[in-house]
Amino acid sequence: MLKLHRRELLGSAAALIAVATTARAQTVTALPWRPDAGSPPQAVKPGPWLFFDANEAAAVEALADRLIPPDPDTPGGKDAGCAVFVDRQLAGRYGRNGGLYVSPPFIKGTKEQGPQDEDGPAVQYRKALAALDQYCRKQKGGAFASLSDADKDGIIGGLETGAAKLDGVDGQAFFEQLLANVHEGFFADPIYGGNRDMCAWRMIGYPGARYDYRDWVHRHNERYPNPPVSFMGRADWTPHKT
């Protein structure tokens, strides 16, 4: 009867694994497998605003269009769908601090620690937009969306520097939050509602969610010729019309 010591058995198993791995080096197997097993993101559907009311939506679209102004080649933040992206995010888990610890006590932390209060982004946006509307009407005689581009830029500059004091709201913190969310909407996959028709990806030459780049790994300093691809697999999808 053949007897194998433990070390010999382990050595033989390792050798077999190495041979098998080499033989199927080009194959990635994960069993059991089924379509959509990775829980892909749900595409934003066309339709009305889910979180913003009409006045809030107009303000955010106007803000997005001044943060990312349109030019002859690329739409601005509004037409790129940035406000739609923010609206859908605020209506979802992001808006209500999904997955975060939100129980008291709430202790004000340092700026590096991020938000430490019980208000999630949805509540913060609602308060900030109301305070911004009040500030604009007091300072300029109208809602933010109705102001001239010069006045809009002046208001935004005041928020950025902290010179614009909103009632009960940290205007500078709101500016930073809004700027980050608008940038996310502009460059995220169109499946989330922004980057309409992949306009931002086309502008920077980003190829998007393509499956395989092996043919281009060693081709440096060459412009990739193929158009970008979204998770949705379509270039003509538009998630929202106002």
C-alpha positions, 0 to 999 in steps of 0.5 A, spaced: 500 500 500 502 506 497 503 511 503 504 519 502 507 523 508 503 530 509 509 534 506 509 530 500 501 530 499 501 537 500 507 538 495 503 534 490 497 538 490 501 544 489 504 542 483 497 540 480 494 547 482 500 550 479 499 546 472 492 547 472 492 554 473 497 555 467 493 551 463 487 555 464 491 562 465 486 565 460 480 563 463 477 566 470 472 562 473 467 563 479 462 558 480 456 558 481 455 564 476 448 567 474 447 573 469 447 580 473 450 576 479 454 583 481 448 587 482 449 592 477 446 599 478 439 601 476 438 605 471 435 612 472 428 613 469 426 619 465 420 622 469 419 628 474 424 630 480 424 625 485 427 630 491 427 637 488 421 641 488 420 646 482 424 652 485 429 647 488 430 644 481 431 650 478 436 653 483 440 647 482 440 647 475 442 654 475 448 653 480 450 647 476 450 651 469 455 656 472 459 651 476 460 648 469 458 653 464 457 650 457 461 651 451 461 650 443 463 643 444 460 641 450 454 642 454 454 645 461 452 642 468 444 643 466 444 640 460 449 634 462 444 632 467 448 634 473 441 636 477 438 630 475 444 626 478 443 630 484 436 629 485 436 621 484 442 621 489 438 625 494 432 621 493 436 615 495 441 612 500 446 617 499 440 623 501 438 619 507 445 617 510 444 610 508 449 605 511 452 610 515 451 611 523 446 616 525 445 615 532 446 620 537 450 623 541 452 628 535 459 631 537 461 637 532 468 634 529 474 637 525 473 639 518 477 633 516 472 628 519 467 630 515 459 631 517 458 629 524 451 632 525 444 628 524 442 631 518 443 627 511 445 630 505 437 631 503 436 635 509 442 639 508 440 641 501 433 642 503 435 647 508 441 650 504 437 651 498 431 655 502 436 659 505 440 661 498 433 663 496 432 667 502 439 670 501 438 672 493 431 675 494 434 679 500 440 681 496 438 681 489 431 681 489 429 675 486 431 667 486 438 665 484 435 662 477 432 669 475 439 672 476 444 675 471 450 670 470 454 676 473 450 676 479 450 668 480 457 668 479 458 673 485 453 669 489 457 663 488 463 666 489 461 669 496 459 662 498 465 659 496 469 664 500 464 664 506 462 671 505 455 670 503 452 668 510 446 664 509 441 664 515 442 658 519 446 654 514 454 654 513 454 656 506 461 655 504 460 647 506 454 647 502 458 650 496 463 644 497 458 639 497 454 642 491 461 642 487 463 635 489 456 632 487 455 636 480 462 634 478 460 627 480 454 628 476 458 630 470 463 625 470 459 619 472 456 613 468 450 616 465 446 610 468 446 615 474 442 621 470 448 625 469 453 626 463 448 626 458 450 622 452 457 621 455 458 628 453 464 629 459 467 622 457 467 625 450 470 631 452 476 628 455 477 622 451 475 617 456 473 610 453 468 609 459 466 602 461 469 598 455 470 590 457 477 589 454 483 594 453 489 588 452 490 591 445 491 598 447 496 596 453 502 597 450 500 603 445 502 609 449 501 616 447 496 614 442 489 617 442 483 611 443 479 611 437 473 608 439 467 612 442 465 611 450 461 606 452 456 606 458 454 601 463 447 602 459 450 600 452 447 606 449 449 613 447 443 616 445 439 615 452 437 622 456 434 621 463 430 627 464 427 633 460 425 639 463 
